[in-house]
Amino acid sequence: MGMDDVHCFNPCADERWSRFLSHREHASVFHTPGWLEALRRTYGYEPIVYTTSPRGTELSDGLLFCRINTWLSGRRLVSVPFSDHAAILTDDADILREIFSVVRGQVNSKACKYVEIRPTARPITTPDGFAQSSRFYWHKLALDKDLYSLHKSFHRDCIQRKIKRAEREKLTYAEGRSEELLHQFYRLFLVTHSRHGTPPQPMSWFRNLMQCMGDQLQMRIASKNGVPVASIITLTYKQSMVYKYGCSDARYHNLGGTIFLFWQAIQEAKDAGLQEFDLGRSDCDNAGLIGFKEHWKAERSTLEYWRYPCESKPYSNRRNIKLARKVISRLPAVALPSVGRLLYRHMG
């Protein structure tokens, strides 16, 4: 097998990709054409898959990337932008070696500055020439218990009592994909990012996600006396429900709105026969977020992102978010979407 045996294609335009994902155990919502099309529409990223399967044949393997090309961050291959993880969808070491050789060639030929891969936590050897670029914790809650046992496993003070508080407060619950719910979510999203001093992703990203993901995406809103107090967005694919975005109004945190929404989502995932509730990644030094996820008795594993070449300096989202915070702290909330539109295309 040589480099001529590696082919590439657009997974949003090739029906083989969806069929391939349907029978790959580790395929996630971040591999799907819906997620990739939303990235393309919002940020102009070009999805591409490298495979050893020739055109006209069914796929037996695939390594997914998006090409990013901006004046600020340059040309990069990222697998996959704004995802928590994107598993490598082959276990054949020889095939991986050939595909990684072709991908490294993109850097060596100056077609891109560097390559970043965001594999899942399953044991795969770091490919030749790549090195760890980032490290995160990843939490998943197994849904193999009945609802009563799940509830009893949650932290008594931090979770169980707050669920009861939300019920006593008679918080109302709405879910769906309507334009009204989208605007309620985004108002809370702006409030949350203003509070944290971080740039929000633009409304167009969430609208495109809603359109491209279809009923795989659900917005969930908790309200008190008609006032939205917390919201989350979940994505469902195969046997997993993924918590992806959350926001809230700090004035109502004592009502337990966010925890109420998590519990509603977990119950619905369980009722749908799903196997896991994916709480996503956390920075390893974010003790508060890690603690919140572990109060749900979610299992922790480690994600290690890789990049090539080893000596290259990757585009630093954290550095640019730090700079953005200084600017955002001086801006009114109404100006934040404009900042997000400018920044996020470069951040993938």
N, C-alpha and C positions, 0 to 999 in steps of 0.2 A: 504494500500500500504506500502511495506517495502523495505529494501535495495535489496532484492532478485528480486524485480520488476524493477530494473534499469539495463539496458544492455549497452554494449559498442561495437563499431565496427569501422573499418577503412573507412572513407568517400570516400577515393580515390578508394576503391575496391568494394564498395557497391552502386549499381545503384539507390537504394532508396533515397540516399542523394540528388542527382541532381533533382530527381522528387519532393522531399520535398521542396527544395529551390525554385523551379519554382512557387510555389503557396504561398510562405510566403512573405508577404509585406515587411518585414524589412530585408530580406536576401540581402547580398551585395556581391560584387566581392571577398571580403576577406573570404567568406564562401566557395567559389567554389573549386572543385577538382583541377582546374588548378593552382590556387594560392597555395594550399596545396602541390601539387606535386612538384612545383618549390621550395618550402621550403625544402621538403624532399630531392630532388636531390642535392641542393646546400649546405645545412647545416645539413642534417641528422635528421631533426626534424620528429617525428612520429605523424601524425594526429590521433585523436580519438574523437568519439562522444559518449556522454552519453544520453540515451533515455529510456523512459518507454515503448517504442514499442517493443514487442518481435520479435525475428528473424522470417523472413518469412511473416511479416505483414508490411503494409505501415506505414511510420513514421507519428506520430502526434506531436512530439516535438523533440528537440535536443539541446544539449549544446556542442559546439565544442571547442576542445583544441588541442595544440600540446605538446607532451612530449619533453622536452629539457633536455639533459644530457651531460654536459661537465665538464672537470676537473676544469675550472675556476668558472663557475656559478652554478655548481651542478645540481641536478634534480629539474625540475620545470614543472608545467602545466601552459601554457599561452594561452589565447584566445584573439587574435591570433597573433603570432609573426609578426613584421614589418607591422601590419595593423594599420589603424587609428581608426577603430571601428569594432566590431563584435557583432551584436545584439544578445540578448538572444531570441531564437526562440520558445518561448511559453509564454502565458500569464496566465497559470494556476498556481496559487500560491501553491497548494498542490504538483503538479508535480515538480515545482522548488525546493520546500523544500526537497523533496526526493533526487533529483539529487545533490543538494548542500551538502546534508548530506553525500552522497557517495564520492563526491569530497573532502570534508573536511577529510574524512576517509583516503584518500591517504596521507595526511600530517600526520595525527595522527598515521598511521602505519609506518611512516618513508619512504614511497615509494617516496616522494618528499619533498623538503624543504618548498615550498609555492606554492600557486595558485594565478594567476593574471587573472582578467576578464576585458575586454575592451568594456563595453556595449555602445550602442548609447545613444543619449540624451533623449530618450523617458522615461517617468516617471516609473521607476521600483524601488521598495524598496530595499535598500542594504540588501543582504542576511545575516542571522545570522552568527556572527563570523567574517565577512569580514569588512574591513575598507577602506576608500579612500586612495589610494597610490599615485595617480597623478591626475592632473587636466589640461585640455586643452580647447582651444576654437576650434569650428568646424564651418566652413563656407560652405554654399550651396547657389547656385544661381538658383532660380526658372526660368524655361524656358517657363512660361505660357504667356509671352508677344510676340508680333511680333518683328522681328529683329530690326526694326527702333526704337521701343520703348525701347528695351533693350539697344541699343547703346546710346540713349539719356539719359538713367538713369545713365550711367557710369560717373565717375568724369571727368569733362571737361578738366582740365589741365593734370592730371596724367594718364588718360586712352585715352580719345577721341583724344587729340592732338598727343599723341604718336602713335596711330593707323594711323593717317594722316601722321606723319613723316615717319613711316615705308613704307607707300604707296608711298610717294614722293621719298624715297630712292630706290624704286623698289626692295625691298627685295624679294627673290624668296622663294618658299615654296615647301617642299617635305614631303610626309608622306608615311608610310608603315612599313614593317617588314624585310627589306633586311639586309644582312650582312654589306653592305656598310653604310646604315643608322645607324646600331648599332655601327659601329666603329666611325662614326662622332659624335654620341651622347656620346660615352664613352670618346673620347678625350676631349670634352667640360666638361664632368662630372669630369674628373681628374683635369682639370684646375680650376674648381669651388671649388672642395674640397681642393685643394692646397691653393687656395686663402683664404678659410675659416679656414684652419688648422684642418680639420676633416677627418677621415678615409673614403675612398670611399668603397661602396660595390663592390665585385669582378665582373669582366666581366661575370663569369659563372652564377651569379644570373640573370643578364639581358638576357643572352642567354637562360637560362632555363625558365624564364618568357615568353620570346618570343615563345618558343617551346610549353610550356604548356598552355598558354592562347590563342594561335591561333589568329584569327582576332579580338578578344576582346581587344588586345593590339595594340596601334598605336604609333610609334615614329614620331615626327614632328620636322622638321629642318628648320630654317630660315637662309638664306645665303645672303651675299653681294659680288657680283662679284665672285661667286664660292667659297667663304670662309664661312664655317658654323660659325654663330655668336650666335645662341641660339637654344636650343632644349628642348622639353618636352615629357614625356611619359604619355599617358592617358590609362585608362582601362574602358571598357564599360560592364555593366551587367544590364539586364532588362531595366529599364527606367532611368538609371543614367550613366553619363560619369564622371569618377573620374580622377582628376589631381593627379598624384602620384610622378613624378620626374621631376625636371627641372634643367637646367644648362646653362651657357652662358660664353662668352668671354668678360671680363670687358672692353676691348679696344673698344668695339662696343656698349656699353650700350646706348649711346645717340641715336642709330638708332631705339630703341624700339622693338627689336627682340622678346623678351619674351612676351610682350603685344600683338604683332602681332600674335604670335602663339596661345595665349589664345583666341583671337578673332576668329581665324580660327577654333579652336576646338569648341567654343561655337556655331558658325554658323553651323558647321557640326552636332553637337548634336541636334540643333534645326531642321535642315533639316531631320534628322533621326527620328523625332518625340519623342525624349527623353524629360523627364520631369524636369531633374535637372542636373546642372553641379556642382559636388562635389569638392570643393577646398581643402578639407582635414583639418587636425588639425594644430594648432599652439601653441607653448608654450605661456602661458598667459602673460609672460613678454617680448615677442618678438613684440614690438610695430611696427616695420617696416613691418614685414610680415602680421600682423593683419591689418595694414593700407592699405597695397597693396590689400588684399582680399576685404576689405570693400569699396575700390574705385570702385570695380565692382558691388557694391550694393548687395553683398552676405549677406545672413542672418546668424547671429552668434548665436550659442547655445553652451552649455558647455558639455564636456565629462568628466566623472569621472571614473577613473579606480579603481578597487577594488582588495584587496588581502587578503589572509588568510594564516597564522594566523595574527591577528592584531599586535602582538608584534614582528613579524619577521621583519628583515631588508631586503628589496628586493634587488636583484642585481641591482646596479645603473649604467645604461647606461651613464647618464650625468657625473658621477664621472669619469668613464673610458674614455669617450670622452675627458674630460678635461686633463687627463693624456696623452692621445694619441696626443693631440694638441702640447704638448711640444716636443714630439718625431717627429711628422710630420713636424713641423716648421724647423727641421734641415735636412730633407730628400729631395732628388730630386723628382720631380713629377713621374719619372719612377719607383720609389720604392713604391709608394702609393698602387698599387693593392695588393702587397704582404702583406702590413700591414692590408688592408681590409680583405683579406682572413683569416688572423690569428684572427682578432678581432670579426668579425660579427657573427661567429658561436656561440659565447658566449653571444651575446647581445640581441637576440630575443625579 
